[in-house]
Amino acid sequence: MPRILFLHPNQQDYLAEGVFHGLRTLLGADCVDIPRYDCMYKPLTHNLRIKLRGNGFTLYGLLPEIPELSEDRFFWENEIDKYDYIIVANLTRQWHQVMKLSPNVNPEKLILLDGEDQSTCFPFEAMRRRLLKDNPLSFFTPSWKYRCFKRELIGEGYSYGLLTKFLPSFLRRNIPLPDKLMSISFSIPEEKISLIDLSRKKKDFPVYIVDSEVSKQVKDSFFGSLGAEQYSFDKEEDYYDDLRKSRYGITTKREGWDCLRHYELAANGCVLCFRDLHLKPETCAPHGLNETNCISYTNWTDLKSKLEAITPEKYAVLQQNTYQWVSQQTTIVRAKQLLEKCL
């Protein structure tokens, strides 16, 4: 198995956290985090948890401490040759690491992660801010030399920040993706998947709903507006218990198409109801959702009509397929997929 150096900014990033959890679970001490990934280790203190987005549910405070890694962390720059791969998480915040490593690291060993909600790739995102406020040297980062795994991967010029709405479709279709750009998605720890018997499903929807139109139709629901820091549950076990009682889980595109919520709902036996899923580009996460394991709808009337047509037998099949889908979205699976693409 490879030995991996995992460089991160020690800030919340669901993509990086999921990949790191999977790699550490697979490799143990052969995956070295620089710096110590504070929010990933147990026990997770109450004060840290309440400061995390999403109240620190699902991904956080799961990994056991490995004390001997302190020496590897301290001397990592002097011992960089002993690593098979170096992963730079959150390229937007860590471009300076790529600049520093580039002259001395084989391009095949350096792997970049881009978990940003925007489809525009580094350094084309927020160009005005980057030129005027951030370091303009970031534009000289040789990120194009390295394999980069991006979550919100959309073609047709979006990767370059082009004004696609002003370009005719026949031109957009001919704009290629960057050569070394690859798709990736969020993931969920395997231990968070609970097989829920159908008899426990007592209601249609959870309390927390992210579609305002649907929320208005569901009694006692809590609408989670985009960017809101208010949550319907303070404890993960209460949040999961509500999901386990619910047959369906409402989800939709927010800042990006991929959300940790998709995986949390599916992991607790909720069949996903995904608003406007048909509009999601094929290259963009989440991957593998279709009519066999998900209900795509356009509005409340459409959703209500589709749900009324689902028999108990059909629901059982949908839920079984939902579990099959989420079993392929674990952090371990995602880490293995990344490593396979790098071999």
C-alpha positions as CSV (number, residue, x, y, z in Angstrom):
1,M,0.0,0.0,0.0
2,P,1.2,3.5,-0.7
3,R,2.5,6.0,1.9
4,I,0.7,9.3,1.6
5,L,1.3,12.8,2.8
6,F,-2.0,14.7,3.2
7,L,-1.6,18.5,3.2
8,H,-4.7,20.5,4.2
9,P,-5.5,24.0,5.6
10,N,-7.2,22.6,8.7
11,Q,-10.5,24.2,7.7
12,Q,-13.8,22.5,6.9
13,D,-13.9,20.9,3.5
14,Y,-16.3,17.9,3.1
15,L,-14.4,16.6,0.1
16,A,-11.0,16.6,1.8
17,E,-12.4,15.3,5.0
18,G,-14.1,12.4,3.3
19,V,-11.0,11.5,1.3
20,F,-8.8,11.8,4.4
21,H,-11.1,9.6,6.5
22,G,-11.1,6.9,3.8
23,L,-7.3,7.0,3.3
24,R,-6.6,6.9,7.1
25,T,-9.0,4.0,7.5
26,L,-7.3,2.1,4.7
27,L,-3.7,3.0,5.4
28,G,-3.5,3.8,9.1
29,A,-0.2,5.5,10.0
30,D,0.8,5.5,6.3
31,C,-1.5,8.4,5.7
32,V,0.1,11.4,7.4
33,D,-1.9,14.6,7.9
34,I,-0.1,18.0,7.9
35,P,-1.1,19.7,10.1
36,R,-3.0,17.4,12.5
37,Y,-6.5,17.3,11.2
38,D,-8.1,18.4,14.5
39,C,-11.8,18.0,13.7
40,M,-11.3,14.4,12.5
41,Y,-10.1,12.9,15.7
42,K,-12.0,11.6,18.7
43,P,-13.0,12.6,21.1
44,L,-14.4,15.7,19.5
45,T,-15.0,18.4,22.1
46,H,-18.4,20.0,22.4
47,N,-16.8,23.5,21.9
48,L,-15.3,22.4,18.6
49,R,-18.3,20.5,17.4
50,I,-20.7,23.4,17.8
51,K,-18.4,25.6,15.7
52,L,-18.4,23.2,12.8
53,R,-20.8,23.7,9.9
54,G,-23.7,21.2,10.2
55,N,-23.0,20.9,13.9
56,G,-20.2,18.6,13.2
57,F,-22.4,15.7,12.1
58,T,-21.4,12.6,10.1
59,L,-17.7,13.1,9.3
60,Y,-16.1,14.4,12.4
61,G,-14.6,13.0,15.6
62,L,-14.3,9.4,14.3
63,L,-10.6,8.6,13.9
64,P,-8.4,7.3,16.7
65,E,-5.2,9.3,17.5
66,I,-1.9,7.9,16.2
67,P,0.7,9.5,18.6
68,E,3.8,8.4,16.6
69,L,2.7,10.6,13.7
70,S,4.0,13.7,15.6
71,E,7.5,13.0,14.4
72,D,6.4,12.5,10.8
73,R,4.6,15.8,10.9
74,F,7.5,17.7,12.4
75,F,10.0,16.5,9.8
76,W,7.8,16.1,6.8
77,E,9.6,18.7,4.6
78,N,13.0,16.9,5.1
79,E,11.5,13.5,4.5
80,I,9.3,14.2,1.6
81,D,11.0,11.6,-0.7
82,K,9.6,8.7,1.5
83,Y,6.0,9.4,0.4
84,D,4.5,7.8,-2.7
85,Y,1.9,10.5,-3.1
86,I,1.4,14.0,-1.8
87,I,-2.2,15.2,-1.7
88,V,-2.8,18.9,-1.5
89,A,-6.4,19.4,-0.3
90,N,-8.3,22.6,-1.1
91,L,-6.2,23.9,-3.9
92,T,-7.8,27.4,-3.7
93,R,-6.5,27.9,-0.1
94,Q,-3.2,25.9,-0.6
95,W,-1.9,27.0,-4.0
96,H,1.3,28.2,-2.2
97,Q,2.0,24.6,-1.2
98,V,1.9,23.6,-4.9
99,M,4.2,26.4,-5.7
100,K,6.7,25.3,-3.0
101,L,6.6,21.6,-3.9
102,S,6.5,21.9,-7.7
103,P,10.3,22.3,-8.3
104,N,11.2,19.2,-6.2
105,V,8.3,16.7,-6.6
106,N,7.7,14.3,-9.5
107,P,4.4,15.5,-11.2
108,E,3.0,11.9,-10.9
109,K,3.3,12.1,-7.1
110,L,1.4,15.3,-6.6
111,I,-2.4,15.1,-6.4
112,L,-4.7,18.1,-6.0
113,L,-8.3,18.2,-4.5
114,D,-10.8,20.9,-5.4
115,G,-13.9,20.7,-3.3
116,E,-15.2,24.2,-4.1
117,D,-18.9,24.7,-4.8
118,Q,-18.1,26.6,-8.0
119,S,-17.6,24.8,-11.3
120,T,-14.8,27.2,-12.2
121,C,-11.3,25.7,-11.7
122,F,-8.4,27.3,-9.9
123,P,-7.1,29.9,-10.7
124,F,-10.0,31.2,-12.9
125,E,-12.4,31.5,-10.0
126,A,-12.8,34.9,-8.3
127,M,-10.2,36.4,-10.7
128,R,-10.9,40.0,-9.7
129,R,-10.5,39.3,-6.0
130,R,-7.4,37.2,-6.7
131,L,-5.8,40.0,-8.7
132,L,-6.7,42.9,-6.4
133,K,-6.7,41.3,-2.9
134,D,-5.0,37.9,-3.0
135,N,-1.5,37.2,-4.2
136,P,-1.4,37.6,-8.0
137,L,1.4,35.1,-8.0
138,S,-1.3,32.4,-7.6
139,F,-1.9,32.7,-11.3
140,F,1.5,31.2,-11.9
141,T,0.7,28.1,-9.9
142,P,1.5,25.1,-12.2
143,S,-1.6,23.3,-11.2
144,W,-2.2,22.2,-14.8
145,K,0.8,19.8,-14.4
146,Y,-0.9,17.6,-11.8
147,R,-3.9,15.4,-11.5
148,C,-6.7,17.4,-9.9
149,F,-9.9,15.8,-8.6
150,K,-12.9,18.3,-8.8
151,R,-16.3,17.8,-7.3
152,E,-18.4,20.4,-9.3
153,L,-17.0,19.3,-12.7
154,I,-18.9,20.8,-15.6
155,G,-17.6,21.1,-19.2
156,E,-18.5,23.6,-21.9
157,G,-16.1,26.3,-20.7
158,Y,-17.4,26.5,-17.1
159,S,-14.0,25.2,-15.8
160,Y,-12.3,28.3,-17.3
161,G,-14.8,30.8,-15.9
162,L,-16.0,31.7,-19.4
163,L,-19.2,33.6,-19.8
164,T,-21.0,30.6,-21.2
165,K,-24.4,32.3,-21.4
166,F,-23.0,34.5,-24.1
167,L,-21.5,31.6,-26.1
168,P,-23.6,29.6,-28.5
169,S,-24.0,25.9,-27.7
170,F,-22.0,24.7,-30.7
171,L,-19.0,26.6,-29.4
172,R,-19.4,25.5,-25.8
173,R,-19.6,21.8,-26.7
174,N,-16.1,22.1,-28.3
175,I,-14.3,23.5,-25.2
176,P,-12.5,20.6,-23.6
177,L,-12.0,20.0,-19.9
178,P,-8.4,20.5,-18.7
179,D,-6.4,17.3,-19.4
180,K,-5.7,16.2,-15.9
181,L,-9.0,17.2,-14.3
182,M,-11.0,14.3,-12.9
183,S,-14.4,14.0,-11.3
184,I,-14.9,13.1,-7.6
185,S,-17.7,13.4,-5.1
186,F,-18.4,13.6,-1.4
187,S,-18.5,10.4,0.6
188,I,-19.8,9.1,3.9
189,P,-18.2,6.9,6.6
190,E,-19.3,3.3,6.3
191,E,-20.2,3.2,10.0
192,K,-22.9,5.9,9.3
193,I,-24.9,3.6,7.1
194,S,-27.9,2.0,9.0
195,L,-30.1,-0.6,7.4
196,I,-33.6,0.5,8.5
197,D,-36.5,-1.9,8.4
198,L,-39.5,-0.6,6.5
199,S,-41.7,-0.9,9.6
200,R,-39.7,2.0,11.2
201,K,-40.7,4.3,8.4
202,K,-43.6,6.2,10.0
203,K,-43.8,9.4,7.9
204,D,-43.0,10.6,4.5
205,F,-40.5,13.4,5.1
206,P,-37.9,14.5,7.7
207,V,-38.3,17.7,9.7
208,Y,-35.4,19.4,7.8
209,I,-36.3,20.2,4.2
210,V,-34.2,22.3,1.8
211,D,-36.9,22.9,-0.8
212,S,-39.1,25.9,0.3
213,E,-42.0,24.9,-1.9
214,V,-42.1,21.4,-0.4
215,S,-41.5,22.6,3.1
216,K,-44.6,24.8,2.9
217,Q,-46.6,21.6,2.2
218,V,-45.2,19.6,5.1
219,K,-46.6,20.3,8.5
220,D,-44.0,21.1,11.3
221,S,-41.1,21.1,8.8
222,F,-38.0,23.3,9.1
223,F,-36.9,25.0,5.9
224,G,-33.1,25.1,5.6
225,S,-32.4,28.2,3.5
226,L,-29.1,28.4,1.6
227,G,-26.3,29.5,3.8
228,A,-28.3,29.4,7.0
229,E,-26.5,28.5,10.2
230,Q,-29.7,27.4,11.9
231,Y,-30.3,23.7,12.3
232,S,-33.3,21.7,13.3
233,F,-31.3,19.3,15.5
234,D,-28.4,19.9,18.0
235,K,-27.5,16.2,18.3
236,E,-26.5,13.8,15.5
237,E,-28.5,10.9,17.0
238,D,-31.7,13.0,16.9
239,Y,-31.1,14.1,13.3
240,Y,-30.5,10.5,12.2
241,D,-33.5,9.2,14.2
242,D,-35.7,11.6,12.3
243,L,-34.3,10.4,9.0
244,R,-34.8,6.8,10.0
245,K,-38.5,7.4,10.5
246,S,-38.8,9.1,7.1
247,R,-39.6,7.3,3.8
248,Y,-38.2,10.1,1.6
249,G,-35.5,12.7,1.8
250,I,-35.8,16.0,-0.1
251,T,-32.7,17.4,-1.7
252,T,-31.8,19.8,-4.4
253,K,-28.9,21.8,-5.9
254,R,-27.6,24.5,-3.5
255,E,-24.3,26.3,-4.2
256,G,-23.2,23.1,-5.9
257,W,-25.0,19.9,-7.0
258,D,-23.2,17.7,-4.5
259,C,-24.2,17.9,-0.9
260,L,-23.3,15.7,2.2
261,R,-27.1,15.7,2.8
262,H,-27.6,13.3,-0.2
263,Y,-25.4,10.7,1.5
264,E,-26.9,11.2,5.0
265,L,-30.4,10.7,3.7
266,A,-29.6,7.6,1.8
267,A,-27.5,6.2,4.6
268,N,-30.5,6.2,6.8
269,G,-32.9,4.6,4.4
270,C,-34.5,7.6,2.8
271,V,-35.3,7.4,-0.9
272,L,-33.9,10.6,-2.4
273,C,-36.3,13.1,-4.0
274,F,-34.0,15.3,-6.0
275,R,-35.4,18.5,-7.4
276,D,-34.4,19.1,-11.1
277,L,-31.9,16.2,-11.1
278,H,-32.3,16.0,-14.9
279,L,-30.5,19.3,-15.2
280,K,-27.3,18.1,-13.5
281,P,-24.4,17.7,-15.9
282,E,-23.3,14.1,-16.3
283,T,-19.7,14.9,-15.3
284,C,-20.8,16.6,-12.0
285,A,-21.3,14.8,-8.7
286,P,-23.3,13.1,-7.3
287,H,-22.9,10.2,-9.7
288,G,-25.1,7.1,-10.1
289,L,-28.5,8.5,-9.2
290,N,-31.3,7.6,-11.6
291,E,-34.9,6.5,-11.7
292,T,-34.0,3.1,-10.1
293,N,-32.8,4.7,-6.8
294,C,-34.1,8.2,-6.8
295,I,-37.2,10.4,-7.6
296,S,-36.5,13.4,-9.8
297,Y,-39.1,16.1,-9.6
298,T,-39.7,19.6,-10.8
299,N,-42.2,21.0,-8.3
300,W,-44.5,20.0,-5.4
301,T,-47.3,19.0,-7.8
302,D,-44.9,16.7,-9.7
303,L,-43.5,15.2,-6.6
304,K,-46.9,14.6,-5.0
305,S,-48.1,12.9,-8.1
306,K,-45.0,10.6,-8.3
307,L,-45.1,9.7,-4.6
308,E,-48.8,8.8,-4.8
309,A,-48.0,6.3,-7.6
310,I,-45.4,4.4,-5.5
311,T,-46.8,1.1,-4.1
312,P,-45.2,-0.4,-1.0
313,E,-43.6,-3.0,-3.2
314,K,-42.0,-0.4,-5.4
315,Y,-40.9,1.6,-2.4
316,A,-39.1,-1.5,-1.0
317,V,-37.2,-1.8,-4.3
318,L,-36.3,1.9,-4.4
319,Q,-35.0,1.7,-0.8
320,Q,-32.9,-1.4,-1.6
321,N,-31.4,0.4,-4.6
322,T,-30.8,3.4,-2.5
323,Y,-28.7,1.3,-0.1
324,Q,-26.8,-0.2,-3.0
325,W,-26.0,3.3,-4.2
326,V,-24.8,4.7,-0.9
327,S,-22.7,1.6,-0.2
328,Q,-20.6,2.7,-3.2
329,Q,-20.2,6.2,-1.8
330,T,-18.3,5.4,1.4
331,T,-15.1,7.2,2.3
332,I,-13.2,3.9,1.8
333,V,-14.6,3.4,-1.6
334,R,-13.8,7.0,-2.6
335,A,-10.2,6.7,-1.3
336,K,-9.8,3.5,-3.3
337,Q,-11.1,5.1,-6.4
338,L,-8.7,8.0,-6.1
339,L,-5.7,5.7,-5.6
340,E,-6.7,3.5,-8.6
341,K,-6.8,6.6,-10.8
342,C,-3.3,7.5,-9.7
343,L,-1.6,4.2,-10.2
